[in-house]
Amino acid sequence: MIVIGERINSTRKPITAALEARDAEHILDEARRQLDAGAGYLDVNTAMMRAAEPETMAWVIELIQGEFPEALIAIDSANTAAVEAGFKAHKGRPLLNSINAEKERMGSLIPLIREFRPRVIGLTIDDRGISQDADIRYQLGADLIDLLAKNEIELDDIFIDPLIFPVSAELQAGNVSLDIIKRLKENYPGVHSVCGLSNISFGLPERWLINQIYMVLAMGQGLDAAIIDPLDRRMMANIITTTTLLGEDKACKGYLKTYRRGDLNLD
C-alpha cells in the first residue's frame, strides 16, 4: 500500500496559518511525523494561498526536501502555474495530484507531464461532471490510462482515482467505487488505484470506523494507494494486517516489523 500523507493541506487552518507565516518548523514537523509513520508521499496543497500559490508550493517543496532529501511530494493543485512551480522545485520524480478528462485541464497539463515526467493521479471526471455510473467512471479511467501511456508515462506511474462518494448521500457509492477498482485491477495490471478514502464516511458519526472497514474492503478489490492521515495508527495497523492477509507481505516481515515497533498495540 502506497500511503500519501494528507496533512499538509491548506484547507486545514493550522497549515494555512503556517504557510502565511512561512512557519518552517510547523511544516517540517508535519512532514517528519508523516514520514516516520510510513508515508511514501507527502501531499502538498497550497490552494488557499491564491495568487501566491506557485511561490508557496515551491517554498514548501524546497523546505521539505532540504530537510528530508528522500521525501517525495504529491503536488496537489488545480493551478497549472503552481503545478509547474512544484515540478521545477522538486528533486526526483513527484506525483501529480491530479489530471482528469476535462479538456481544458488536459490541455494545460499534458505538456508539463511530457516535460517533467511525474507519476500521475487521474480522476474519473470529465466536462460532463462526476457521474454516478460505474461504467462511465471506469471508461474515463481507461481513457486516461491510454492517454498517459501515449504520452510515455509507464503503467506503474499511473494512479487512477475512481472517486469516492459518501454513503450518506448515495447508499451504493461504496459498491460503485469497489467495482471500478476491481475492473481496473483486472484489465490494467500494473496501473495503481488510489482514492481519498475518508469521503466515504462524510456526514456520518464514528467516521473512523467506516473509513477503516472500507479500506479493508477496497484493498481486497485491488486498491494499492490511498490519500490518508498516516498518523491514524489504527488505520495504519489495518493496512499492514490486510496486506499480510492478502498474501502481499513476504514471510509476514512487514507485520512482524510493525509488531516489534509496538505499532500494533493500540490500547
ABEGO torsion letter per residue (X at the ends): XBBBBAABBAABAAAAAAAAAGBAAAAAAAAAAAAAAGBABBBBBAAAAEAAAAAAAAAAAAAAAAABAABBBBBBBABAAAAAAAAAABBEBBBBOBBBABAAAAAAAAAAAAAAGBBBBBBBBBAAEBBABAAAAAAAAAAAAAAAAAAGBBAAABBBBAEBBBAAABAAAAAAAAAAAAAAAAABBGBBBBBBAAAAABGBBGAAAAAAAAAAAAAAAGBABBBBBAABAAAAAAAAAAAAAAGABBGGAAAAAAAAAGAABAX
